[in-house]
Amino acid sequence: MFWKKNKRIYMDYAAATPVSKNVLRVMEPYLSENFHNPSSLYRESLKSREAIFRARTDVATILGCQSRNIIFTAGGTESNNLAIRGVLQNYKKIYPGVTPRVMISAIEHASVRDVCLHLEKKREIILDIISVDTDGFINMKQIKESLHHNTALVSIGYANSEIGVIQPLHDIAKIIRHYKKTTYGDRDVVYPLFHTDAIAAAPYLELDQKTMGVDLMSVSGAKMYGPKGIALLYMRDGITLEPLILGGGQEEGMRSGTENVPLIVGFAQSFVDASKNRDTEKERLTILQKHFFQSIKNLDIFLVNKYKFLSQAITVNGSEDNRLPNNVNVSVQKLLGEQLVLEFDVRGIMVSSRSACDVGDTEGSHVIAALHNSDEHNGSVRFTFGKETIKKDIDHVVSVFQQILEKMYSTLVRFDDTL
């Protein structure tokens, strides 16, 4: 692949991916000649209904479930909200007067975390937030201790979008099943239900519902070269949710509104493509990631030797081994993440300091703060790469990183007599 030194380099694939040519190809007919409303009765609308049926079947095949288990929504945030609010509203119908408990981790995505904090503030739920260790792994002992008779929902993300750390969902599911069995015996008890936000994980990890052990799962197309504004919620048989959006009764009454056929078709194609290419792309990205980690460590040694006031210039956030293959997240001592992002941008490199969905939050990253139990490491930068990333990109990014840090640390020394 030809590489230009002065090209702008995209290192924020966790925020958004471009729509692939293959996805655009399958979407195009449903944006033009096959535009008809799938709920209409005339023959032209049949093509739209058939397209949704094929898309639902393709997605269900990848997930190892039935088509009836798939609800299409208008994005990952809506899928997470439907899972959380839908479970809680149905729980309250069954158990009126009981305040349900919800369990999440301290590093959940904003579309899970913020809705739970909102419901807690309104005193509609009791919220149990489970801590993580310095590698980003959830506290399993605390999960066991936090399960109560009124725990309606446990929602733990499969892989974190900021630090890429993969959680042991199968082990968490075993804890929940064991709690149900030891507490209720052979009685058929629905709650607590187990939901996972698998949006960051979908391009790189297996999502077979026969082995995962979850009851509900959210997946979006925006992170795997599909269109934005489309996602799904997997819902296991036997579960009842209260819908958030009422109207025409589409999606078996779970998500009313005219189906967005081109986005549904594009999402399904992106999921099929990601599933086919998963192993080879994961292997390629893992090689790049290991090279990136080693380059960062070499840079840290250089900076600590040059600037004696530094005990460690660069800290890797999260486990290096059990994480998504395209994610590198680091904290930089004494510097702000947003400042570093702007310095990279000026030099033609697109990175982020945290999840793009937290853009309105004026405080530092809650994920990084949870790892280190402080705000000292909030000068964090997230590098995420994808299909177009090559080794020369990594080398150039690390070289520019060194230039930025030398410039900023030299400025600190010049203006701070205590250093």
VOGU-3710 file (C-alpha; in Angstrom, 3 decimals, decimal comma):
1> mfwkknkriy> 0,000/0,000/0,000  1,351/3,428/-1,003  1,992/5,619/2,030  2,314/9,407/1,999  4,095/11,014/4,912  1,900/14,122/4,774  -1,453/12,299/4,647  -3,935/12,746/7,493  -4,048/9,586/9,589  -7,280/8,341/11,126
11> mdyaaatpvs> -6,778/6,712/14,534  -10,322/6,918/15,891  -12,099/3,876/14,435  -13,804/3,257/17,800  -15,705/6,526/17,312  -16,855/5,820/13,755  -15,945/3,755/10,725  -16,499/4,672/7,075  -19,263/2,818/5,269  -17,653/0,142/3,110
21> knvlrvmepy> -18,199/0,005/-0,652  -19,875/-3,375/-0,322  -22,349/-1,990/2,214  -23,076/1,042/0,058  -23,690/-1,264/-2,902  -26,417/-3,259/-1,142  -28,011/-0,137/0,354  -28,297/1,865/-2,865  -31,368/0,151/-4,421  -33,393/0,817/-1,258
31> lsenfhnpss> -32,510/4,506/-1,372  -33,865/4,886/-4,903  -36,051/2,463/-6,902  -36,983/0,140/-3,993  -37,986/2,959/-1,646  -41,430/1,673/-0,742  -42,800/1,416/2,787  -42,497/-2,225/3,889  -45,832/-1,994/5,726  -47,804/-1,203/2,570
41> lyreslksre> -49,918/-3,888/0,868  -49,035/-3,400/-2,802  -46,521/-5,644/-4,523  -43,692/-3,091/-4,678  -43,482/-2,963/-0,896  -42,901/-6,722/-0,847  -39,273/-6,176/-1,920  -38,714/-3,990/1,132  -40,321/-6,567/3,450  -38,216/-9,332/1,914
51> aifrartdva> -35,046/-7,251/2,358  -35,779/-6,806/6,075  -36,531/-10,530/6,403  -33,200/-11,468/4,762  -31,307/-8,965/6,899  -32,893/-10,267/10,097  -32,121/-13,854/9,071  -28,483/-13,047/8,266  -27,960/-11,305/11,589  -29,691/-14,092/13,519
61> tilgcqsrni> -27,456/-16,674/11,847  -24,334/-14,830/13,018  -25,703/-14,583/16,557  -26,837/-18,208/16,660  -30,444/-17,328/17,442  -33,831/-17,096/15,723  -35,021/-14,176/13,623  -37,744/-13,494/16,190  -35,029/-12,632/18,731  -33,848/-9,583/16,724
71> iftaggtesn> -35,280/-6,078/17,199  -33,933/-3,359/14,897  -33,534/0,100/16,478  -32,265/3,511/15,430  -28,803/3,158/16,991  -26,875/1,645/19,872  -28,032/4,212/22,405  -31,654/3,326/21,709  -30,882/-0,407/21,965  -29,272/0,063/25,373
81> nlairgvlqn> -32,124/2,277/26,550  -34,730/-0,205/25,333  -32,995/-3,027/27,178  -32,695/-1,103/30,445  -35,973/0,810/30,498  -37,924/-2,005/28,870  -36,830/-4,496/31,532  -37,509/-2,108/34,411  -40,960/-1,045/33,222  -42,016/-4,659/32,820
91> ykkiypgvtp> -40,538/-5,549/36,234  -42,603/-2,812/37,865  -45,780/-4,175/36,229  -45,078/-7,599/37,725  -43,858/-6,311/41,113  -45,720/-3,061/41,831  -44,390/-1,173/44,830  -40,960/-2,847/44,659  -38,000/-0,617/43,775  -35,836/-2,615/41,374
101> rvmisaieha> -32,048/-2,739/41,600  -29,789/-2,405/38,561  -26,161/-3,472/38,503  -23,598/-1,927/36,139  -19,821/-1,590/36,117  -17,974/1,642/36,843  -16,770/1,800/33,229  -20,004/1,410/31,283  -20,665/3,421/28,141  -22,638/6,643/28,607
111> svrdvclhle> -25,729/5,144/26,964  -25,893/2,630/29,825  -24,375/4,635/32,651  -26,273/7,880/32,156  -29,735/6,332/31,880  -29,090/4,397/35,101  -27,814/7,488/36,914  -30,890/9,368/35,677  -33,259/6,680/36,964  -31,399/6,550/40,278
121> kkreiildii> -31,685/10,317/40,651  -35,439/10,039/40,107  -35,492/7,277/42,758  -36,934/4,799/40,277  -34,122/2,292/40,879  -31,392/1,390/43,348  -28,113/1,421/41,439  -25,204/-0,875/42,277  -21,968/0,182/40,555  -19,316/-2,542/40,465
131> svdtdgfinm> -15,675/-1,480/40,672  -12,882/-2,550/38,323  -9,215/-3,222/39,028  -6,300/-1,308/37,503  -6,409/-3,573/34,436  -10,080/-2,762/33,874  -11,528/-6,132/34,907  -14,756/-6,171/36,850  -14,799/-7,206/40,518  -16,436/-10,645/40,404
141> kqikeslhhn> -16,695/-10,926/44,200  -18,596/-7,651/44,316  -21,015/-8,919/41,665  -21,860/-11,913/43,857  -22,322/-9,731/46,916  -24,489/-7,179/45,089  -27,181/-9,573/43,849  -30,425/-9,101/45,802  -33,984/-10,386/45,633  -35,025/-7,198/43,823
151> talvsigyan> -32,139/-7,089/41,322  -33,975/-6,760/38,011  -31,052/-6,239/35,638  -27,297/-6,678/35,374  -25,773/-4,711/32,474  -22,059/-5,241/31,812  -20,372/-4,223/28,556  -18,608/-7,003/26,648  -15,622/-4,837/25,694  -15,016/-1,271/26,785
161> seigviqplh> -14,991/1,296/23,992  -12,346/3,486/25,675  -9,758/0,993/26,899  -10,778/-2,104/24,907  -10,730/-4,470/27,901  -12,859/-7,598/27,418  -15,015/-8,725/30,331  -15,642/-12,424/31,206  -19,342/-12,463/30,330  -19,607/-16,243/30,552
171> diakiirhyk> -18,364/-16,190/34,166  -20,737/-13,355/35,062  -23,634/-15,304/33,553  -22,659/-18,330/35,683  -22,748/-16,178/38,831  -26,261/-14,957/37,977  -27,505/-18,473/37,197  -25,977/-19,804/40,419  -27,671/-17,024/42,402  -31,050/-17,867/40,893
181> kttygdrdvv> -30,674/-21,591/41,559  -29,431/-21,278/45,134  -31,993/-18,590/46,002  -35,089/-19,916/44,232  -34,320/-23,594/43,655  -36,097/-25,106/40,663  -38,622/-22,273/40,374  -38,665/-20,604/36,971  -37,454/-17,122/37,959  -36,936/-14,484/35,268
191> yplfhtdaia> -35,011/-11,812/37,170  -32,291/-10,721/37,314  -31,810/-10,501/33,554  -28,341/-10,096/32,047  -27,733/-7,472/29,330  -24,502/-6,642/27,546  -23,531/-3,717/25,366  -21,514/-5,550/22,681  -21,180/-2,631/20,274  -17,406/-2,239/20,611
201> aapyleldqk> -16,896/-6,006/20,653  -18,972/-6,954/17,601  -16,305/-6,513/14,891  -13,717/-8,625/16,727  -15,347/-11,121/19,123  -17,701/-14,069/18,707  -21,294/-13,286/19,663  -22,866/-16,745/19,616  -25,862/-16,590/21,946  -25,761/-20,328/22,573
211> tmgvdlmsvs> -22,572/-19,897/24,632  -22,538/-16,273/25,852  -25,226/-16,704/28,480  -26,802/-13,247/28,146  -30,509/-12,459/27,922  -30,199/-9,175/26,017  -27,470/-7,753/23,809  -26,971/-4,502/21,893  -25,019/-4,342/18,603  -24,533/-1,360/16,262
221> gakmygpkgi> -23,439/-1,092/12,635  -21,520/2,159/13,074  -18,378/0,466/14,421  -18,007/-2,166/11,677  -18,134/-0,197/8,425  -21,900/-0,039/8,355  -24,227/2,973/8,420  -24,875/5,047/11,524  -28,332/5,249/13,063  -29,058/1,516/12,978
231> allymrdgit> -28,563/-1,189/15,594  -30,229/-4,241/17,053  -31,291/-5,562/20,397  -31,091/-9,330/20,786  -33,812/-10,558/23,160  -33,833/-14,162/24,360  -37,030/-16,182/24,113  -39,275/-15,882/27,151  -38,387/-12,267/27,947  -40,934/-9,465/27,910
241> leplilgggq> -39,997/-5,793/27,545  -42,156/-2,707/27,634  -41,533/-0,768/24,391  -40,209/2,788/24,532  -41,755/3,920/21,243  -45,418/3,280/20,430  -47,142/3,717/17,107  -47,593/1,365/14,178  -46,445/-1,770/15,971  -43,410/-2,518/13,806
251> eegmrsgten> -40,706/-4,918/15,085  -43,373/-7,081/16,744  -44,559/-4,039/18,666  -41,189/-3,529/20,327  -40,054/-0,593/18,190  -42,755/1,278/16,285  -41,928/3,432/13,298  -41,456/2,796/9,590  -38,455/0,521/9,169  -35,398/2,174/7,643
261> vplivgfaqs> -34,827/-0,456/4,972  -31,524/0,817/3,496  -29,938/1,129/6,950  -31,181/-2,312/8,022  -29,840/-3,892/4,832  -26,522/-2,058/5,205  -26,176/-3,029/8,848  -26,764/-6,712/8,076  -24,190/-6,649/5,277  -21,600/-4,975/7,498
271> fvdasknrdt> -22,204/-7,643/10,150  -21,834/-10,454/7,586  -18,602/-8,928/6,253  -17,178/-8,408/9,748  -17,985/-11,991/10,670  -16,246/-13,370/7,553  -13,127/-11,241/8,027  -12,966/-11,392/11,832  -10,099/-13,830/12,329  -7,743/-12,452/9,683
281> ekerltilqk> -8,371/-8,819/10,621  -8,011/-9,579/14,323  -4,646/-11,240/13,673  -3,427/-8,310/11,547  -4,510/-5,682/14,070  -3,004/-7,590/16,989  0,422/-7,423/15,309  0,031/-3,662/14,875  -1,141/-3,295/18,460  1,852/-5,149/19,914
291> hffqsiknld> 4,192/-2,994/17,837  2,395/0,120/19,086  2,679/-0,969/22,728  6,399/-1,659/22,407  7,007/1,677/20,674  5,127/3,490/23,447  7,201/1,759/26,119  10,420/2,735/24,333  9,191/6,321/24,147  8,390/6,297/27,863
301> iflvnkykfl> 11,948/5,182/28,716  13,362/7,956/26,543  11,202/10,639/28,177  11,883/9,523/31,754  15,633/9,637/31,063  15,406/13,073/29,487  13,037/14,721/31,981  14,097/13,842/35,515  10,870/15,110/37,101  8,959/12,241/35,449
311> sqaitvngse> 8,575/8,934/37,255  6,631/7,554/34,295  5,624/9,645/31,323  3,195/7,247/29,631  0,917/4,700/31,310  -1,013/2,093/29,328  -4,648/2,028/30,484  -6,163/-1,422/30,806  -4,893/-4,938/30,277  -2,524/-5,271/27,325
321> dnrlpnnvnv> -3,438/-8,911/26,745  -7,189/-9,233/27,147  -8,407/-6,326/25,058  -9,753/-5,534/21,605  -6,995/-5,830/18,969  -7,404/-2,308/17,600  -7,243/-0,350/20,871  -4,343/1,445/22,570  -5,216/3,853/25,378  -2,550/5,707/27,363
331> svqkllgeql> -2,361/8,386/30,033  0,352/11,022/29,900  1,703/12,413/33,144  1,055/16,123/33,867  -0,757/16,783/30,550  -4,430/17,026/29,520  -5,979/14,593/27,064  -7,900/17,249/25,131  -4,712/19,285/24,725  -2,917/16,262/23,289
341> vlefdvrgim> -5,791/15,546/20,883  -5,566/19,074/19,497  -1,777/18,806/19,145  -2,215/15,602/17,150  -4,906/17,187/14,987  -2,647/20,102/14,035  -0,101/17,521/12,883  -2,584/15,601/10,765  -3,539/12,776/13,145  -7,085/12,097/14,358
351> vssrsacdvg> -7,296/10,572/17,853  -9,605/10,981/20,844  -9,301/11,406/24,587  -12,361/9,285/25,457  -15,605/7,990/23,985  -17,119/10,362/21,435  -20,486/9,865/23,177  -19,117/11,681/26,252  -18,397/14,869/24,322  -20,819/16,943/26,438
361> dtegshviaa> -19,223/15,850/29,705  -16,960/18,598/31,058  -15,306/16,282/33,582  -12,557/13,782/32,809  -13,132/10,229/31,662  -15,055/8,196/34,253  -13,456/5,067/32,762  -9,865/6,185/33,370  -10,765/7,538/36,803  -12,284/4,162/37,745
371> lhnsdehngs> -9,123/2,296/36,726  -6,804/4,386/38,860  -9,335/5,468/41,512  -8,315/9,077/40,909  -8,314/11,852/38,312  -4,522/11,955/38,020  -4,432/9,907/34,806  -7,104/11,838/32,938  -4,550/13,102/30,429  -5,500/10,097/28,321
381> vrftfgketi> -5,382/9,487/24,583  -7,166/6,694/22,739  -5,711/5,352/19,497  -7,966/2,935/17,615  -7,135/1,585/14,189  -8,898/-0,300/11,419  -8,861/-1,558/7,839  -6,686/1,201/6,413  -4,108/1,280/9,216  -0,614/0,034/8,352
391> kkdidhvvsv> 2,658/-0,212/10,288  4,024/3,009/8,772  1,015/4,832/10,214  1,860/3,511/13,681  5,506/4,536/13,350  4,559/8,018/12,186  2,041/8,459/15,018  4,612/7,452/17,649  7,180/9,810/16,092  4,687/12,688/16,229
401> fqqilekmys> 3,761/11,698/19,796  7,402/12,097/20,772  7,558/15,543/19,141  4,439/16,667/20,993  5,596/15,414/24,384  9,090/16,858/24,063  7,609/20,211/23,134  5,104/20,215/26,009  7,471/18,891/28,676  10,176/21,375/27,659
411> tlvrfddtl> 7,604/24,147/28,033  6,713/22,872/31,504  10,359/22,944/32,569  10,796/26,457/31,228  7,840/27,884/33,154  7,867/25,798/36,335  10,910/26,310/38,561  9,931/23,354/40,755  10,540/20,798/38,025
//
